[in-house]
Amino acid sequence: MDIAVLAAIFVLFFGPRIIRLWVGEENYVGDRVLYIFCAIMVTSLIVQVSATLLTGTGKHAPIAYLGLLEAALNLGLSIIFVRYWGVLGVAMGTILSGVPTNLWFSLWYACRVLEIKARHVVARCIAPAVLYGAAHTALYFLLVRLVFPDRTLLAVAAGALCCCSYLFSVSLFFRKEEYRWLWAIVRSGFAAFRGRRES
């Protein structure tokens, strides 16, 4: 969850500049669409992890049916909203269709199957990541919009600082085994990089 929120924060901070350079100013659909898709990055992780667990236990039928309902709701909302808000309406339809369907149900059902309390998962894994992410996002926009507007290098530095600060904040909630797991990923990444350089 922490990595998904970090990825969303990174896209939130640096995405507008990168996409404008990539597709050009005239083809950029706007910051609000990007912000909604950053939220979708986080919510989709909750659904995907829960769905994977339920598929592994063979109890994925309810979320499959809800997935069909979500797809139909997404299509209907997108058709309605696109008339008023264009691409932004399609993005809104995507996120709004997931909230009343699989977003809450997949997490609740996966916790029920695994016999753990959903509120513990929310309090331990989801809430800290989302709350710290929201706080660092607010800090970034406060710095960029009020302290040094229209200064690209300082905005990039503020984004990098907020990303590092977010990682430090959420790491306070890590357990020892989670530190070992992250350190193993870092070591394997360095080993793979070193192996490519030597070959």
N, C-alpha and C positions, 0 to 999 in steps of 0.2 A: 504494500500500500504506500509506503514511504517513497519508493522509487517512482510509482505512478504519479504521485502528487509532485515529486521533484521534476519529472518529465513535463507535467502540465505547467508548472511554474516556469521552467526553462522556455517552453514554447510561448507562454504568456509574455515573458520578458523580451525575448529575442525574436519571436516569430514574425511580428509585423515587419521588422527591418529586413529579415532574411527573405521573406516571401515577396516583398516589394522589389528586392534586388533580383529575385528569381523570375517572377512573372511580369514585372513592370507595374508601375503605379496604376495604369489604366485597367489592368486585369485584376487588381487586388479588390476583394469583395468587402473589406472593412474589418476593423478590429472586433466589433461585436460578434461577428460570425466565428472568428478565431477563439474568442473567449468562451463561447458556448461549446465549441469542440474540445477545448481544454477541460471543461467540466465533464464532457462525455468520456474523455480519456480516463477520468477517475471512476465514474459510475460504471463504465463497461468492465473495468477490472474486477469490481465487486461481483458483477454478474458472471464473468468468465471463470473466476476462481471457484465460485459456488457451483456453477454448471459442471466444471471439470470434476469436482469432488462427487457430485451426484451421479455423473456418468460412470465414474469408477465404481460406485456402489450399485449401479443398475437401477437407480430410482430417479431417472431424469424425465419421466413422462410428464409430470405436471409442468415443469419449466418449458418443455417442448410445446405443449398446448398454449401456455402463456406467451411463448415466443411468437406463435402464429397470431395471437390476439394483439401483441405489441406491434407486429409488422403491419397488420390491418389498420390499427390505430395510427401508426406512424404515417402510412400512406394517406389516410383520410385527413389528418391534421396538416400534413405537408401540402396537400392539394388546396386546402382552405387558406392556410397561412401564406403560401407563396403568392397569392393574389394581392395581399396587402403589404408584405414585407420582402418579397423576393427570396434570395438565397437565405437571408436571415430567418425567414419563415420556415424553410425546410429544416434548418438547424434546430429551431425551436420545436418543430414537430418531432424530431428525432429524440430530443432529450425528454420532452413532456410525455411521450408515449411510453418511455421506459419506467418513469417514476411510479405510476399506479400498477405496473405489471411485474416484470421480473426483477427490478432493482431491489425492492424490499422482500419479495417472496423468495427469491433464490437464496438470499442470505439466511432468512428465517428457516426455510426448509432444510438447507444444508446443515445448519446448527441443530435442528431437530433430529435429523438422521444421525448425526455424529454424537448426539446426546450432550451437547454443550449449550450454554445459554447465549443467545444472540446478543443480549445487552453487554455481556462480557467481551465479546468480539468487537462490538462497536466501541466500547470504552477503552479497550486495550490496543486495538489496531487501527480502527478507522478514525475515531474522533481526534486523537492527538495529531495524526497526519493532516487531516483536513483543517483543524483549527490553527495549527502552526503554519500551514500553507496559506490560509486566509490572512493571518497576521503579517506574514512576510510579504505577501502580495500587496497588502495595504501599505506597508512600509515602503515598498518599492515605488508605488504610484505617488505616495506622498513626496518622496525624494525627487522623482523625475518631474512631476508636475509643478511642485511648489519651490523646491530648493534650487534645482538647476535645470529649468526647462530648456529645450532646444540645444542641449549639449550631448552629442552622441557618445563620446568617449566616457564621460562621467556617468551616463545612463547605463552603458555596458558594464562599467565598473560596479555600479550600484546593483545591477542584476546579478553579477557574479558574487558579490558580497552577500546579498540576500539568499542566494542558493546555498552558499557555504554555511551561513547562519542557520538556515532551515535544517540542513543535514546535522549540524551540531545539536540543534534543539531536539530533533526526533531521536537522536542517538541516546539521549538521556533515558529513553524508555526501553532501550534494547536490553535483552538478557545476554548472559555470557555466551550461550550457544549461538545467538544471532550475531554477535561480534565475530565468533569463530567462522561462521558461515560466510559473512561478508569478507573476512580476511582471506578465506580460501578462494573466493571468487577473484579478489584482487591479485593474489599470487598466481592463479591459473592464467589470468589475463596477461600478466607480465611474462610468464613462462612462454605463452603462445607468441607474444611479440618478440621475445628474445630468440625463439626458435626460427621465426621467419627471417630475422636479420642474419642469423648464422647460415641459413640455407640459401 
